[in-house]
Every structure is written in C-alpha cells, then in structure tokens.
Amino acid sequence: MATLTTERLANLMASRAVCGEVAARLLRAFPELTKTLRLEENYPPADRLSQMAVERLGALAQAMVLFELPSLADKELQWASGVLPRNGVRYEHQVTMVRWFFEELRRFELTTSELALMHDLELYLLNQVRIAYHHAN
C-alpha cells in the first residue's frame, strides 16, 4: 500500500524536469550517446534521450516504489544489458544515468524516510545494472 512517502517520491520520479536535466547532463558527459538516438524524429537530442531512457528509468523506479517491489527492475535491466550495448550504450552510461537520476531527486527537500527509501532503491538499481552487464559479457 502506498504511503505518503512513496506517493510523493513516485511523483518526483515522474518529473520531466528531473529526467530532462539528467538527459542533458548525460549528453554533455557522453556525447557519443547522440549516435545511439534515432533522431529521424524532430526532437533535440536531450529531449529524445530523456524520452527513451531517463523517463523510462523514472517510470520503472516509480513502479518499484509504488508496488514495493524492487525486483520489477530485474528483467528490464537484463533486457537492456543484452540489447543496448549493440547500440553503443555501455555499462558506464547506465550507471551514470541511475546515479544522476537519484542525485537530481535529492535536490528536492526530502524527509529522512524519503532519502532512506531512495538510497535503498538507488543501491538496488546500481547492483542490478552491475549484475546484468556482468552476465551479458
């Protein structure tokens, strides 16, 4: 059952502003990611990366929090580690996206319980990315 803490965090995780900032940071740090985006659509690269990757991470994190089921990420990350490297997305890109996503969320005024929940979720996701990419190689 969703609590006030989980509902508030879930809403923050769906923030397009958070996702957009993470995408812009990723493209500044890893300009090679521009090649991985299908830019035939008329989107600026940061908007496209936000839509294709960061918002997806936000939706996944949101579901993990609302359903109190971190394992929702397991299959998603296994799939990603098998498909994304063929398109130039490396382990470093994924880990950085997760870290920066939670870093952006921590910019909000959060309660101790929200921070603790986010910390646990971030560690879980980072560990699952590591496991998925380790098994993919």
N, C-alpha and C positions, 0 to 999 in steps of 0.2 A: 504494500500500500504506500502510495506516495505521501511523503511528509512535506511540510512547508520548505524544508531544506532541499529535498530532491526536486520539488517543483520549481523552485527558484533557480537552482543550478541547471535544470533541464532547459529553462527559458534562456538563460545566459548562453548555453551551449549552442542554441539555435540562432544566435545573434549573427546577422550578416556582417555587421561591423567587425566583430571578432574574426570571423572567417576571412573577410576581405583583408584585414591587416595581416593575418598570418600568411595569406597567399602572396601579398606584396613583399613581405619580408623574405619568403622563400625564393621568389624570383630575383630579388636583389642578391641573395646569398648563393643561389644556384641558377644562374641564367640559362644553363643547359636545359632546365625544365621546360623552357619555352618550346623546344623541339618535340617534347612529349605531348603537347597540347594539339588537338585538332583545331586549327584556327581558321578553318574554312567558314565557320560562323563569324559574324562580325562582332566579336567580343574582344575587349582588351585582354591581354594575357592574364593579368591578375584576376579579372572577373571570371575568366574561364577556369583557371586553377582553383579559385575559390569554389566555383560551382562543382567541378569534377572531383575534387579531393577534400578540401577543408570542410565544406558543408556536409559532405558525406561522413567525415570523421565526427563532426558535430552531431549529426543525426544518430550515429552509432553510439557515441558517448551518452547522448540524451536517452536513448532506449536502455542502455546499460544501467543508468541511474534510475529511471522511472520504473523499470521492471526488476530492479535489484538483482540483475543477472549479468555479471561481467563476462561470462562465457559467451555471450552473444557475439563478442568480437573475434572469437577464435576462428571460426570458419571464414569470416570476412578477411581476416589477416592472412590466413593460409591461401585463400584465393589470390589476394593481392600479391603475395610473395611469389606466386607462380606465374602471374600474368604481367605485372608492372615492370619487372626488370627487363623483359623483352622490349619494352618501350622506353628504356632509359631511366626508369625510376629505381634508384638504389636504396639500400638499407639506410644510408645516411639521410636521404630525403625524407623517408618515412619517420625515422626517429626525431629528426628536427621538427617536422610538422607536429608531431604529438607534443613535444616539449614546448614549442612556441604556442600551440593552441592553449595549453594549460597556463602558460606564462601570461598570455593575454587575459585569460579569465581571472587570474589572481590580481589584475589591475583594478578589479571591482572591489568595493567594500564588502568583504565576506565575513561570515561568522566563523568561529573556531570549528564548528561541526561541518560547515561547508568546505572549509580548507582541508580538513581531515579527509572528507569523502573524496574531494578532488585529488588529493595526494595519493590515496589508495588507487583510485581509478587510473591516474597517470602512470603509476608504477606497474599496474596490471597491463596496461596497453603497451608500455615500453618493453616489458618482459615478453609479451605475446608477439610483438614485432620481431624481437630478437630470436625467439623460438621459430617463428615462421620462416624467417630468412635463413636461419641456420639449417633448417631441414630442407629448404629449397635448393641449397647449394650442395 
